[in-house]
């Protein structure tokens, strides 16, 4: 069975990037999520196929969470949301990953998890130019201090 994140990892290793690639962190990769209903929504996933966070060594768990916080801080710096949501599910894609979702003051669904908003509404497509701009801005803050 194919794994969407493993496919992205193969592409990144083969070409150095992928269509939605933002950055390689110490323990993970960060991509811009397809649906940009929540401006700056990103997904962070492990560099190798692991399915269960609790089965990883504790140090690796902590290191991964450090990557999550680093990515969230960059998203926060760029887009200045009112709140940040973090989702680590794995029910559909069995590869450890986090959805890092900025939520804004004008969000009409601010008290609901994003999954209660119909997918057809969440899958806001943005122009290639806007996508590349968002990727560059987040990447800039992720790579500060390197």
N, C-alpha and C positions, 0 to 999 in steps of 0.2 A: 504494500500500500504506500502510495506517495505521500510525502509530508511537504506542505507548502513552504515551511521554514527551511527544511533540508534542501529543497530545490533552490531557495534564495541563497543559502550558504554555498552551494555548488557554483552558482552564477557569480557570487562575490569572489570566490576563490579563483574561478576561471578568468574573470574579466576585471576584477578589482572593484566592481560595483554591481548594482542592479537598478532597475527603473526607479525605485522609491528609496534607495539607500541614503541614509543620513551619515552614519558613523559606525566605526568599529570601536568598541570600548574594551576594557581589559577582559571581560568575561562574556561579552554579548555583542550583538549587532542591534542597531536601531534603524527602523524604517518609518517613513511617513505612511500612516494608514490610508487605505484607498478612500474611504468615506470621510470627507472633511466637513461634515455637519458641525463638528466641534473643531474649530480652527486650531491646528497644531497637534491633533490627535496622532499619537505614535504608538508603535508596537516595538517592544524590546524582546529579543529571544536569545537563548543560549547558543553558543557557537557549535555545539554538538547536540545530537539527538538524545535528550533525556526527557523522560515523561513525568517523573514524580519528584517534586522539590524536596519533600521530606526524606528521600532516599539519598540525596547528595550529602557529602560531608558538610558539617556545620560551617566550616570556613568558606567553602564554595557558596553556600546559601547566603552568607553575610556579604561576600564579595559581589554576588549577583544583585543583592538588594542595594549595595552601594552604586552599582551601575544604574539601577532604576531611579534612585534619588538624583544622581548626576543628570540623567536625561530629563527628569521632571524639572529640575532647576533650570536647565537650558530652555525648556518649553515655557516655563514661567517667566524667565527673563525676556524672551522674545514676545510673547503674546499677552502677558499680564492677566491671566484668568482670575476669577474670584475664588476658585477652588480647583483642586486637582483630584480626579478619581483614579484609582488603581484597581485593575482587575487581573487576577491570575486564575484562570479557569481550567482549561484543558479538556473540556467535555467534547469538543468538536475536533480541535487540532491537538493531537497528543504529543506536544513538544513544549517544554517549559517556556512560557512567554507571559509578558505583562502588556495589558492595554493601559496606556498612560493617556488619560482623557482630561483635557482642560475644560472646565465648566465656567460659563460666563454669567454676569449679572442679569443679562437679558434672556437667559435660557428659560423658555416657557415650561420646561419639564425638570426644573432644578431639583425637585424632591424625588425624582424617579431615577432608577438605574438606566443607563443608556439603552439596554436591551429591551426595554418596554416601549421604546420609540420604534415604529416600524422600520425595518431595514431599508425599504425603498426610499424612505425619507432621510435616513442617516447616510446613505451612499451618495452624498453630494460630490459630484465630479468637479474638479477645478481645472483651469487651463494648465497646460504644460509650463507656461511661464510662471504662473502663480505657485505651482507645485515646486518648481526649481528654486524659486525665491524662498519659500518656507523651508525647504531642505537646507539651503545655504545659510539661512539665519540660525537655524537650530544647530547646524554643524559648527558654525562660528563659535557659539558659546560652549559646545561640548569640547572643542579643541583648544579653548583658552587655557593657558598654563602648561601646555604640553611641551 
